[in-house]
Amino acid sequence: MLYYAHKDGRRYHLLSIHLARVAAGAAARLQSLPGRRELIPAAVLAGLAHDFGKYTTYFQRYLRQGRGGSAKQHAFISGLWAAHLAARLDLPVSLRLAVFLAVIRHHQGLATPDEFLVPERDLSLPSWDTLDPTVSGRLRVVKDQVADLRNQAGTVARSLFWAARRAALFLDGQGLAVPDWLGLNWSRILQEFLDQWTAAYGELYGQWRRLKRRAEKDLKNYFDTLSLFSALIDADKIHAAGVEEGKRAIFPAEGELVERYRAVRFSTPRTTMEMLRENLYRNVTARIKEAPPGQRIFTITAPTGSGKTLAGMQAALYLRGRLTAASGLPPRIIYALPFTSIIDQTFGVGEDVLRAALAAPGACVPTSWLLKHHHLAEIRYQERGDDDGRSLDEALMLIESWQSEMVITTFVQLFHTLIGYENRMLKKFCRLGGAILILDEVQNIPVEYWPLVEETLRRACGQLDLRVILMTATRPEWFSDHEIMELAGDPDTVRQQFQAVNRVIVSTDITPLTVDLAAADFLRCYRPGRSYLVVLNTIKSSIAFYAALREEWGGKGPPLYYLSTNIIPAERERRLKEIRARLERGEKPVLVSTQVVEAGVDLDFDEVWRDLGPVDSVVQVAGRCNRHFQRPQGNVRLLHLVDQAGDGGRSLASFVYGKIHTLAARRLFAARPYLEEPDFFDAVDDYFRTVRQGKSMAESEGLLEAMAKLRFTMETVGEEGPAVQDFALIRDLPHYVQVFVCTDAAAEDVWNRYQATVAGERDLKRRREAFLILKRDFLRYLVSVPAALLLHRLGSESRPPVIPPHLLEEFYDAQTGFKRVKDEGALIY
């Protein structure tokens, strides 16, 4: 009898070949994970066992006829088979558990082991009826599957023999060690399992209880489990989809790429800022070459606009070259940023740098070299010499598993992989081994997560052989001095860099003001020959401020713009380009915005007004004032907006940043009403110290404990503390919904195509493929709004809700976006 793993149309794929390919593929992924190579035997075992349950007639009937009942499920019995093999091969207890968990959850996210383990005494009960219904139901299914496998044990054993033999051939072909146990008597091992399947399963319970009690703070078991799981699911998905792996690449003369780019792009430095950028670049280049081979954590601390992006890329490419020469394996470079709005800018720099390695200067940089990964990015994967690129499904699979040499992505993608449990996020975990991480503007990570991220990075450096480069103008207090190497220079040099430029002065008035009074104050102070940026903390206050200016000027004033997440992404992108072009032409626009322009957006205004906020946020927005030092000194006015006049007024900042941040900022700015750029370094340092002392670190400590104890989910009764699933770098606003807005003919066309090819498609596979084609354009017209504002106003027949052209005037303002007709309180972004 032939056994099949899956089918593609009318073509069926042999189960034995799939098991062998996944075993070899999982092993290859861990071979490229320095420090995790001791997991390779476990990876081979997991790959060879992961679809064992597909040998049942229940699954084979389901594959051919679409019927099979609950007994067609294959993952759980496959996990039991994997646990039996792991025990027979005497793998360490922690790896037995990791293999079991990886296999039973290879189609889902990781979950806490307690959800699936049963004490030996319960397994030996004469009847399982007294157990939890979920547990007893699961055990009865396994009992039926074991009986079914017993009836065909001979043919199953022969298929397992061929799977093991093929795995040995594939491993040898990849230059990997072939485990001796692949040549064992598979008929005997299978019979042992069918007779004693409860033994290894029951043992796991006691082993897990002991392991959990002595959970190590080094997170080794956590990283082992994620490494195995990632290697297994990535190899499984790639082979099942018939996707050819992306080929690794070494950039020609990669140590010289940034230098080549700079030689073409920049001339001899003349201005203060140009000299600052040159000095930073030279310092970073010199110091990275002096770094000891064992140095893991680096920092680049420099003022905004001083060229950290290029300096960071230079350091990473040099490290990559040195590590490649030492190991023969080029480490990936993962460049992570806090916001999608600044990824395109960084990606453009990376493209220009890597283009220097191509023979044709104007050629397209292949995706296998440089990848942009976030939810709005184009789904396209192209290798060098391949003009057509991969199919949509293949491209998505290769992109989501980060099969590229340099990845430009978001903090969410990176940290929800390092601190993660979701299947789709953990596919790419196996690409992190030996990687060089560039973390830009790390202070944007919520303060309550600083200890969590710091400790995770520290442990990952050791367990995964990472190198980390932290880049910021306002470095938080992460890592001790002996752990880091500052690439910008020694402490005196770094301080001198901040003192070398005095582009702005922040003047603060913490007198409480309502929005209308603040707008009136702005209009009194406005000077036609200057460009202005006004940054407010809430959507509601920003719209009110913008409306006051629009009403006063009546279309006869300067070019007036509004930006926030209250308008669709497509329009935000268009306005940013238009504002940048006006500023470059010397025009003097006025922009009213929320915090979407704070970090990394390359805009340069004469004057900035900002509502009270954290000191690091104020410093970031100050970086949009006199950024290129073309004027003697720019002005940043810091206001204190409240929700109502009088003693009962509450700071709008507190709605967004909380009481601790707001109070610390108020006290610091009250004590320093005038703050010049050379003072920023010390001011931010004082602020971070104050906030860290006032902020509870319990959430970080709880999550670190959850990682150590493999508490991925919280469905187990009696467990205390958070689970890994509770980690959320960006917290979803409660009771918000996404709305599609037909702002123009292009948006209407996208919606009509969505209705025709996605919403109206019953076949799930075709619906998914159709949405992937539309996804990038579709998401550009979505806006997130409070659900209460839609109640009884928009029809509920479409998902997501849509604002059609004939209702646009009622629901959406062309300038400020979604019309907030209720007093819904402070809404950020």
KENU-281851 format. One record per residue (C-alpha): residue in three letters; x, y, z. Coordinates in pm, whole numbers, padded with zeros to 5 digits. Layout:
ALA:X:Y:Z
...
//
This chain:
MET:00000:00000:00000
LEU:00121:00350:-00083
TYR:00085:00624:00177
TYR:00050:00989:00082
ALA:00125:01308:00276
HIS:-00074:01558:00069
LYS:-00202:01624:-00277
ASP:-00166:01906:-00526
GLY:-00467:01899:-00753
ARG:-00473:01539:-00875
ARG:-00111:01469:-00790
TYR:-00041:01279:-00468
HIS:00291:01308:-00281
LEU:00445:01008:-00104
LEU:00451:01030:00273
SER:00790:00861:00309
ILE:00957:01117:00080
HIS:00789:01408:00260
LEU:00904:01281:00600
ALA:01260:01238:00472
ARG:01272:01581:00306
VAL:01138:01757:00615
ALA:01384:01571:00838
ALA:01677:01678:00620
GLY:01538:02030:00577
ALA:01491:02082:00952
ALA:01846:01956:01016
ALA:01988:02193:00752
ARG:01817:02489:00918
LEU:01971:02406:01255
GLN:02310:02347:01094
SER:02300:02716:00999
LEU:02211:02811:01359
PRO:02546:02842:01539
GLY:02511:02724:01895
ARG:02207:02508:01818
ARG:02376:02232:01620
GLU:02344:01991:01908
LEU:01971:01997:01825
ILE:02024:01842:01480
PRO:01947:01480:01587
ALA:01625:01603:01752
ALA:01539:01797:01434
VAL:01587:01485:01220
LEU:01364:01293:01459
ALA:01095:01564:01459
GLY:01094:01585:01080
LEU:01076:01208:01040
ALA:00793:01180:01296
HIS:00585:01493:01234
ASP:00330:01335:00995
PHE:00339:00979:01134
GLY:-00036:01004:01203
LYS:-00101:01024:00830
TYR:-00034:00649:00808
THR:-00381:00579:00948
THR:-00652:00472:00710
TYR:-00859:00756:00857
PHE:-00624:01017:00714
GLN:-00564:00836:00386
ARG:-00942:00812:00331
TYR:-00976:01181:00415
LEU:-00706:01271:00162
ARG:-00878:01073:-00115
GLN:-01245:01120:-00029
GLY:-01263:01418:00205
ARG:-01405:01205:00490
GLY:-01237:01078:00805
GLY:-01393:01217:01125
SER:-01187:01320:01428
ALA:-00953:01020:01384
LYS:-00811:01180:01067
GLN:-00623:01430:01287
HIS:-00258:01337:01272
ALA:-00053:01582:01482
PHE:-00115:01443:01832
ILE:-00037:01079:01765
SER:00263:01198:01565
GLY:00382:01379:01878
LEU:00340:01061:02083
TRP:00544:00869:01824
ALA:00812:01140:01839
ALA:00818:01121:02222
HIS:00853:00743:02204
LEU:01147:00769:01963
ALA:01310:01045:02172
ALA:01287:00829:02485
ARG:01421:00522:02305
LEU:01716:00725:02173
ASP:01772:00863:02523
LEU:01757:01229:02418
PRO:01786:01479:02706
VAL:01455:01530:02884
SER:01425:01891:02769
LEU:01462:01784:02405
ARG:01206:01504:02441
LEU:00957:01764:02552
ALA:01060:02011:02280
VAL:01021:01746:02009
PHE:00680:01642:02143
LEU:00557:02001:02158
ALA:00696:02094:01815
VAL:00529:01798:01647
ILE:00185:01817:01810
ARG:00164:02192:01731
HIS:00327:02203:01388
HIS:00005:02327:01228
GLN:-00073:02574:01509
GLY:00104:02805:01750
LEU:00304:02678:02044
ALA:00106:02613:02362
THR:00188:02536:02724
PRO:00286:02167:02768
ASP:00042:02127:03060
GLU:-00245:02142:02809
PHE:-00139:01811:02653
LEU:00033:01605:02923
VAL:-00144:01347:03135
PRO:-00016:01178:03457
GLU:00074:00810:03427
ARG:-00186:00722:03689
ASP:-00463:00872:03472
LEU:-00343:00687:03163
SER:-00358:00358:03353
LEU:-00718:00406:03470
PRO:-00958:00128:03362
SER:-01176:00397:03206
TRP:-01095:00747:03086
ASP:-01454:00866:03130
THR:-01370:01043:03458
LEU:-01105:01261:03293
ASP:-01159:01602:03139
PRO:-01372:01553:02824
THR:-01105:01707:02599
VAL:-00839:01475:02741
SER:-01054:01163:02731
GLY:-01167:01241:02376
ARG:-00807:01286:02263
LEU:-00702:00954:02424
ARG:-00990:00764:02264
VAL:-00891:00895:01922
VAL:-00533:00778:01978
LYS:-00660:00436:02091
ASP:-00859:00401:01767
GLN:-00562:00517:01559
VAL:-00327:00269:01731
ALA:-00568:-00015:01660
ASP:-00585:00094:01296
LEU:-00205:00110:01265
ARG:-00171:-00233:01426
ASN:-00377:-00378:01142
GLN:-00127:-00250:00884
ALA:00193:-00250:01090
GLY:00397:-00435:00827
THR:00337:-00190:00544
VAL:00374:00111:00775
ALA:00709:-00022:00902
ARG:00835:-00067:00545
SER:00738:00291:00461
LEU:00915:00415:00777
PHE:01224:00217:00672
TRP:01228:00390:00332
ALA:01166:00728:00493
ALA:01467:00679:00723
ARG:01683:00553:00436
ARG:01593:00849:00217
ALA:01654:01089:00506
ALA:02005:00942:00541
LEU:02069:01000:00170
PHE:01938:01357:00181
LEU:02143:01439:00492
ASP:02457:01295:00337
GLY:02391:01489:00017
GLN:02378:01810:00221
GLY:02707:01731:00393
LEU:02535:01667:00728
ALA:02610:01386:00972
VAL:02380:01084:00936
PRO:02255:00955:01275
ASP:02318:00582:01329
TRP:01967:00529:01456
LEU:01822:00581:01110
GLY:01931:00223:01041
LEU:01736:00072:01332
ASN:01475:-00201:01298
TRP:01166:00007:01229
SER:00930:-00288:01248
ARG:01039:-00358:01606
ILE:01028:00010:01707
LEU:00679:00051:01562
GLN:00555:-00258:01747
GLU:00701:-00125:02072
PHE:00513:00201:02023
LEU:00182:00032:01944
ASP:00215:-00185:02255
GLN:00350:00079:02493
TRP:00244:00420:02359
THR:00123:00534:02700
ALA:00462:00471:02863
ALA:00670:00748:02704
TYR:00364:00974:02711
GLY:00312:00924:03084
GLU:00680:00970:03159
LEU:00673:01310:02989
TYR:00432:01442:03253
GLY:00667:01375:03545
GLN:00970:01490:03347
TRP:00795:01815:03259
ARG:00693:01881:03620
ARG:01055:01845:03735
LEU:01186:02051:03446
LYS:00942:02333:03515
ARG:01041:02352:03882
ARG:01404:02413:03792
ALA:01343:02636:03489
GLU:01669:02808:03397
LYS:01690:03184:03362
ASP:01927:03147:03065
LEU:01618:03061:02854
LYS:01801:02768:02694
ASN:01496:02540:02694
TYR:01287:02821:02548
PHE:01530:02888:02264
ASP:01576:02513:02202
THR:01200:02468:02170
LEU:01160:02765:01935
SER:01458:02653:01726
LEU:01318:02302:01678
PHE:00967:02425:01615
SER:01080:02685:01362
ALA:01309:02445:01176
LEU:01029:02187:01156
ILE:00743:02411:01043
ASP:00953:02603:00791
ALA:01092:02286:00633
ASP:00743:02130:00634
LYS:00570:02424:00468
ILE:00844:02475:00209
HIS:00843:02110:00100
ALA:00466:02066:00112
ALA:00426:02371:-00114
GLY:00695:02245:-00353
VAL:00895:02567:-00313
GLU:01261:02574:-00405
GLU:01467:02725:-00125
GLY:01618:03070:-00176
LYS:01990:03058:-00248
ARG:02234:03218:-00003
ALA:02456:03493:-00143
ILE:02779:03670:-00058
PHE:02785:04031:-00173
PRO:03085:04107:-00394
ALA:03333:04323:-00200
GLU:03075:04370:00076
GLY:03323:04542:00306
GLU:03357:04822:00049
LEU:02992:04872:-00049
VAL:02909:05163:00181
GLU:03239:05332:00095
ARG:03160:05303:-00277
TYR:02811:05443:-00223
ARG:02942:05737:-00020
ALA:03209:05817:-00282
VAL:02939:05856:-00546
ARG:02675:06020:-00325
PHE:02872:06264:-00108
SER:03140:06524:-00173
THR:03398:06663:00070
PRO:03215:06767:00390
ARG:03177:07143:00428
THR:02890:07214:00666
THR:02877:07132:01037
MET:02627:06850:00980
GLU:02829:06703:00694
MET:03139:06701:00913
LEU:02941:06543:01197
ARG:02823:06264:00965
GLU:03174:06212:00832
ASN:03321:06190:01183
LEU:03054:05946:01299
TYR:03107:05725:00995
ARG:03486:05724:01039
ASN:03460:05654:01414
VAL:03220:05364:01361
THR:03433:05220:01078
ALA:03751:05236:01284
ARG:03603:05101:01606
ILE:03418:04808:01450
LYS:03750:04689:01310
GLU:03895:04699:01661
ALA:03608:04501:01813
PRO:03712:04173:01981
PRO:03575:03862:01804
GLY:03362:03779:02107
GLN:03195:04122:02129
ARG:02818:04076:02089
ILE:02649:04407:02169
PHE:02730:04740:02009
THR:02575:05085:02032
ILE:02579:05389:01806
THR:02466:05691:02007
ALA:02458:06011:01802
PRO:02237:06316:01739
THR:01943:06295:01497
GLY:02043:06347:01136
SER:02406:06245:01197
GLY:02404:05950:00956
LYS:02341:05656:01190
THR:02171:05453:00913
LEU:02479:05441:00688
ALA:02716:05401:00982
GLY:02510:05109:01113
MET:02504:04939:00774
GLN:02880:04982:00745
ALA:02934:04820:01086
ALA:02696:04533:01004
LEU:02852:04463:00663
TYR:03201:04464:00813
LEU:03091:04221:01085
ARG:02924:04004:00822
GLY:03246:03985:00621
ARG:03455:03900:00925
LEU:03214:03632:01049
THR:03181:03482:00701
ALA:03559:03451:00674
ALA:03570:03279:01015
SER:03283:03032:00970
GLY:03214:03017:00596
LEU:02850:03100:00665
PRO:02735:03459:00596
PRO:02512:03590:00877
ARG:02192:03766:00782
ILE:02150:04134:00865
ILE:01813:04218:01021
TYR:01746:04592:01034
ALA:01443:04663:01255
LEU:01260:04994:01302
PRO:00962:05100:01514
PHE:00731:05227:01237
THR:00638:05116:00886
SER:00639:05483:00783
ILE:01020:05498:00798
ILE:01098:05156:00650
ASP:01081:05277:00289
GLN:01341:05545:00361
THR:01584:05294:00516
PHE:01512:05037:00246
GLY:01602:05297:-00016
VAL:01941:05352:00147
GLY:02000:04976:00162
GLU:01907:04945:-00205
ASP:02152:05218:-00306
VAL:02431:05060:-00101
LEU:02379:04707:-00237
ARG:02338:04835:-00590
ALA:02709:04920:-00574
ALA:02772:04543:-00579
LEU:02589:04496:-00911
ALA:02765:04527:-01243
ALA:02487:04751:-01378
PRO:02440:05059:-01151
GLY:02072:05098:-01239
ALA:01985:04730:-01195
CYS:01719:04611:-00955
VAL:01854:04473:-00627
PRO:01721:04114:-00596
THR:01491:04027:-00306
SER:01724:03742:-00214
TRP:01974:04018:-00126
LEU:01744:04280:00027
LEU:01393:04228:00159
LYS:01134:04474:00289
HIS:00896:04295:00525
HIS:00587:04452:00679
HIS:00213:04426:00620
LEU:00204:04698:00351
ALA:00508:04574:00157
GLU:00475:04435:-00195
ILE:00466:04055:-00217
ARG:00742:03999:-00469
TYR:01049:03776:-00454
GLN:01319:03792:-00716
GLU:01662:03631:-00730
ARG:01964:03759:-00917
GLY:01932:03677:-01286
ASP:01560:03598:-01254
ASP:01359:03872:-01424
ASP:01017:03709:-01370
GLY:01041:03637:-00998
ARG:00860:03367:-00800
SER:00488:03299:-00805
LEU:00274:03478:-00547
ASP:00250:03179:-00309
GLU:00621:03105:-00336
ALA:00711:03471:-00287
LEU:00496:03496:00027
MET:00651:03182:00173
LEU:01008:03297:00110
ILE:00937:03650:00235
GLU:00768:03532:00557
SER:01062:03304:00634
TRP:01315:03583:00570
GLN:01509:03408:00295
SER:01718:03714:00218
GLU:02063:03842:00315
MET:01942:04176:00452
VAL:01591:04223:00590
ILE:01440:04566:00663
THR:01146:04510:00895
THR:00954:04630:01201
PHE:01007:04579:01572
VAL:00679:04385:01574
GLN:00808:04130:01322
LEU:01140:04087:01504
PHE:01035:04085:01868
HIS:00720:03880:01819
THR:00956:03622:01670
LEU:01210:03635:01953
ILE:00932:03651:02214
GLY:00672:03449:02031
TYR:00439:03154:02007
GLU:00250:03208:01679
ASN:00318:02967:01394
ARG:00337:03235:01126
MET:00583:03443:01330
LEU:00808:03155:01432
LYS:00867:03027:01078
LYS:01151:03275:01051
PHE:01303:03216:01396
CYS:01551:02970:01244
ARG:01688:03252:01024
LEU:01805:03444:01332
GLY:02094:03212:01415
GLY:02421:03404:01395
ALA:02238:03710:01261
ILE:02341:04073:01299
LEU:02052:04279:01436
ILE:02040:04655:01381
LEU:01780:04806:01614
ASP:01703:05166:01520
GLU:01533:05402:01769
VAL:01502:05136:02040
GLN:01367:05389:02290
ASN:01028:05354:02116
ILE:00979:05017:02281
PRO:00742:05065:02580
VAL:00938:05119:02903
GLU:00762:04833:03082
TYR:00916:04597:02825
TRP:01273:04729:02852
PRO:01392:04462:03101
LEU:01221:04192:02892
VAL:01377:04300:02563
GLU:01716:04365:02722
GLU:01733:04022:02886
THR:01596:03844:02578
LEU:01861:04005:02359
ARG:02131:03926:02614
ARG:02032:03557:02627
ALA:01977:03536:02251
CYS:02329:03665:02189
GLY:02463:03366:02378
GLN:02212:03103:02269
LEU:02172:03208:01904
ASP:02516:03365:01847
LEU:02365:03705:01765
ARG:02537:04041:01725
VAL:02324:04343:01813
ILE:02376:04707:01712
LEU:02153:04951:01904
MET:02119:05290:01732
THR:01954:05595:01885
ALA:01995:05958:01976
THR:01839:05881:02315
ARG:01979:05546:02426
PRO:01788:05400:02722
GLU:01980:05242:03010
TRP:02022:04898:02854
PHE:02312:04665:02932
SER:02605:04735:03160
ASP:02915:04914:03039
HIS:03122:04595:03025
GLU:02867:04431:02792
ILE:02855:04697:02521
MET:03098:04862:02283
GLU:03005:05215:02180
LEU:03101:05253:01813
ALA:03051:05631:01803
GLY:03353:05674:02030
ASP:03450:05690:02394
PRO:03213:05873:02637
ASP:03388:06206:02584
THR:03368:06174:02205
VAL:02997:06086:02218
ARG:02924:06381:02443
GLN:03126:06612:02216
GLN:02916:06500:01917
PHE:02602:06614:02096
GLN:02767:06940:02199
ALA:02908:07005:01851
VAL:02566:07097:01718
ASN:02317:07336:01871
ARG:02044:07330:01609
VAL:01744:07384:01834
ILE:01630:07522:02165
VAL:01324:07376:02340
SER:01132:07639:02533
THR:00860:07510:02766
ASP:00551:07667:02914
ILE:00364:07413:03127
THR:00069:07646:03187
PRO:-00240:07430:03107
LEU:-00406:07528:02778
THR:-00710:07401:02596
VAL:-00672:07328:02225
ASP:-00856:07643:02112
LEU:-00631:07864:02327
ALA:-00320:07685:02195
ALA:-00436:07737:01836
ALA:-00503:08108:01907
ASP:-00153:08137:02056
PHE:-00003:07975:01746
LEU:-00187:08213:01514
ARG:-00056:08513:01712
CYS:00301:08386:01687
TYR:00287:08263:01326
ARG:00533:08428:01083
PRO:00468:08385:00708
GLY:00836:08335:00621
ARG:00870:08021:00835
SER:00764:07657:00802
TYR:00591:07497:01101
LEU:00528:07149:01238
VAL:00268:07109:01514
VAL:00261:06769:01687
LEU:-00028:06688:01919
ASN:-00098:06379:02126
THR:-00450:06284:02021
ILE:-00646:06268:01699
LYS:-00924:06474:01853
SER:-00693:06762:01957
SER:-00502:06755:01628
ILE:-00823:06784:01423
ALA:-00948:07070:01643
PHE:-00616:07255:01609
TYR:-00608:07205:01231
ALA:-00971:07319:01200
ALA:-00893:07641:01389
LEU:-00609:07725:01148
ARG:-00815:07635:00842
GLU:-01103:07853:00961
GLU:-00877:08150:01039
TRP:-00687:08141:00711
GLY:-00984:08044:00494
GLY:-00763:07897:00222
LYS:-00558:08219:00186
GLY:-00276:08131:00425
PRO:00025:07906:00377
PRO:00000:07546:00244
LEU:-00173:07370:00533
TYR:-00153:06994:00585
TYR:-00289:06740:00831
LEU:-00145:06396:00916
SER:-00260:06119:01149
THR:-00379:05760:01128
ASN:-00730:05906:01097
ILE:-00661:05936:00724
ILE:-00594:05642:00494
PRO:-00231:05526:00447
ALA:-00234:05606:00074
GLU:-00314:05971:00147
ARG:-00061:05994:00431
GLU:00209:05871:00196
ARG:00107:06119:-00075
ARG:00104:06413:00166
LEU:00445:06329:00313
LYS:00596:06328:-00037
GLU:00428:06658:-00121
ILE:00539:06824:00205
ARG:00897:06701:00157
ALA:00902:06838:-00199
ARG:00770:07179:-00083
LEU:01032:07203:00191
GLU:01311:07111:-00051
ARG:01191:07389:-00285
GLY:01215:07638:00001
GLU:00839:07677:00048
LYS:00693:07730:00396
PRO:00409:07484:00468
VAL:00238:07426:00803
LEU:00179:07066:00911
VAL:-00050:06966:01199
SER:00009:06604:01296
THR:00001:06339:01565
GLN:00317:06145:01656
VAL:00334:05973:01313
VAL:00613:06215:01210
GLU:00823:06184:01523
ALA:01095:05928:01451
GLY:01299:05887:01135
VAL:01081:06085:00893
ASP:01322:06309:00704
LEU:01144:06645:00723
ASP:01304:06975:00818
PHE:01092:07265:00953
ASP:01192:07609:01078
GLU:00983:07581:01393
VAL:00811:07299:01583
TRP:00529:07317:01836
ARG:00454:07009:02043
ASP:00216:06909:02318
LEU:00383:06780:02635
GLY:00524:06429:02599
PRO:00809:06202:02710
VAL:01149:06370:02688
ASP:01277:06123:02428
SER:00970:06193:02213
VAL:01031:06567:02239
VAL:01393:06511:02137
GLN:01277:06302:01841
VAL:01038:06569:01716
ALA:01309:06831:01773
GLY:01501:06634:01511
ARG:01247:06760:01253
CYS:01346:07121:01332
ASN:01652:07273:01163
ARG:01751:06911:01095
HIS:02019:06996:00838
PHE:02150:07296:01037
GLN:02076:07545:00760
ARG:01976:07814:01013
PRO:02160:07931:01327
GLN:01900:07779:01561
GLY:01547:07645:01532
ASN:01273:07687:01791
VAL:01076:07406:01952
ARG:00781:07530:02161
LEU:00653:07282:02419
LEU:00294:07333:02535
HIS:00079:07163:02797
LEU:-00267:07084:02657
VAL:-00553:06975:02881
ASP:-00900:06841:02804
GLN:-01086:07126:02978
ALA:-01019:07465:03131
GLY:-00994:07508:03506
ASP:-00857:07299:03789
GLY:-01021:06977:03668
GLY:-00835:06969:03339
ARG:-00638:06651:03264
SER:-00320:06648:03055
LEU:-00389:06508:02710
ALA:-00043:06351:02733
SER:-00162:06127:03018
PHE:-00429:05970:02794
VAL:-00151:05849:02565
TYR:00160:05799:02776
GLY:00015:05735:03123
LYS:00065:05922:03449
ILE:00424:05818:03523
HIS:00566:05936:03190
THR:00361:06255:03192
LEU:00452:06350:03550
ALA:00823:06279:03493
ALA:00821:06492:03176
ARG:00636:06779:03348
ARG:00885:06786:03634
LEU:01190:06774:03408
PHE:01068:07047:03171
ALA:00950:07262:03461
ALA:01300:07244:03604
ARG:01456:07312:03263
PRO:01227:07558:03080
TYR:01498:07619:02820
LEU:01679:07316:02681
GLU:01936:07341:02405
GLU:02052:07048:02193
PRO:02382:06994:02380
ASP:02169:06939:02694
PHE:01953:06666:02535
PHE:02193:06384:02619
ASP:02182:06442:02996
ALA:01811:06535:02999
VAL:01709:06209:02832
ASP:01938:06012:03064
ASP:01775:06173:03370
TYR:01426:06115:03231
PHE:01481:05745:03155
ARG:01624:05692:03504
THR:01321:05857:03663
VAL:01069:05663:03454
ARG:01241:05330:03510
GLN:01233:05387:03885
GLY:00864:05475:03878
LYS:00747:05209:03635
SER:00667:04859:03753
MET:00882:04598:03586
ALA:00651:04316:03694
GLU:00519:04264:03341
SER:00869:04206:03203
GLU:00961:03977:03491
GLY:00642:03776:03444
LEU:00703:03731:03072
LEU:01063:03623:03129
GLU:00936:03363:03374
ALA:00675:03251:03118
MET:00950:03204:02857
ALA:01166:03006:03100
LYS:00870:02781:03193
LEU:00744:02745:02834
ARG:00415:02904:02935
PHE:00319:03002:02583
THR:-00058:03020:02645
MET:-00280:03059:02949
GLU:-00548:02793:02916
THR:-00423:02586:03210
VAL:-00619:02612:03537
GLY:-00402:02699:03837
GLU:-00122:02869:03647
GLU:-00028:03215:03766
GLY:00138:03501:03585
PRO:00130:03608:03222
ALA:00199:03388:02921
VAL:00415:03455:02616
GLN:00094:03523:02422
ASP:00038:03830:02643
PHE:00340:04007:02497
ALA:00211:04281:02267
LEU:00451:04544:02140
ILE:00156:04735:01994
ARG:-00160:04698:02195
ASP:-00479:04681:01994
LEU:-00720:04957:02087
PRO:-01036:04795:02225
HIS:-01360:04825:02034
TYR:-01196:04955:01715
VAL:-01279:04832:01366
GLN:-01112:04864:01029
VAL:-01312:05051:00764
PHE:-01244:05061:00392
VAL:-01281:05413:00251
CYS:-01360:05469:-00116
THR:-01184:05804:-00134
ASP:-01139:05806:-00511
ALA:-01182:05603:-00828
ALA:-00869:05396:-00754
ALA:-01004:05299:-00411
GLU:-01345:05216:-00559
ASP:-01177:04992:-00817
VAL:-00984:04809:-00542
TRP:-01307:04756:-00345
ASN:-01494:04626:-00648
ARG:-01211:04382:-00723
TYR:-01217:04271:-00360
GLN:-01590:04204:-00376
ALA:-01561:04016:-00704
THR:-01251:03804:-00636
VAL:-01230:03773:-00256
ALA:-01560:03830:-00076
GLY:-01757:03641:-00338
GLU:-01517:03345:-00361
ARG:-01622:03031:-00169
ASP:-01305:02831:-00229
LEU:-01069:02920:00058
LYS:-00748:02868:-00138
ARG:-00862:03083:-00431
ARG:-00994:03348:-00189
ARG:-00657:03364:-00014
GLU:-00466:03389:-00342
ALA:-00699:03663:-00466
PHE:-00653:03864:-00145
LEU:-00275:03832:-00159
ILE:-00284:03989:-00505
LEU:-00495:04279:-00372
LYS:-00354:04302:-00020
ARG:-00102:04584:-00063
ASP:-00352:04812:-00242
PHE:-00641:04709:-00017
LEU:-00464:04796:00309
ARG:-00379:05143:00177
TYR:-00747:05242:00203
LEU:-00822:05107:00553
VAL:-00863:05330:00857
SER:-00913:05215:01218
VAL:-01203:05385:01401
PRO:-01403:05333:01724
ALA:-01681:05084:01663
ALA:-01924:05306:01856
LEU:-01896:05573:01586
LEU:-02028:05329:01326
LEU:-02320:05195:01528
HIS:-02645:05224:01328
ARG:-02469:05444:01073
LEU:-02308:05200:00828
GLY:-02455:04879:00689
SER:-02322:04556:00841
GLU:-02350:04343:00527
SER:-01988:04383:00420
ARG:-01667:04277:00594
PRO:-01484:04500:00652
PRO:-01739:04785:00662
VAL:-01707:05015:00364
ILE:-01771:05386:00314
PRO:-01891:05401:-00048
PRO:-01853:05715:-00263
HIS:-02211:05832:-00202
LEU:-02155:05829:00179
LEU:-01807:05978:00170
GLU:-01921:06330:00258
GLU:-02110:06203:00562
PHE:-01831:05990:00706
TYR:-01497:06114:00575
ASP:-01338:06457:00550
ALA:-01093:06491:00262
GLN:-00844:06673:00487
THR:-00881:06526:00837
GLY:-01016:06179:00759
PHE:-01289:05992:00942
LYS:-01547:06225:01093
ARG:-01563:06180:01469
VAL:-01908:06311:01544
LYS:-01915:06204:01910
ASP:-01714:06314:02209
GLU:-01527:05986:02223
GLY:-01249:06105:02450
ALA:-00881:06110:02370
LEU:-00789:05886:02079
ILE:-00423:05853:01993
TYR:-00281:05840:01641
//
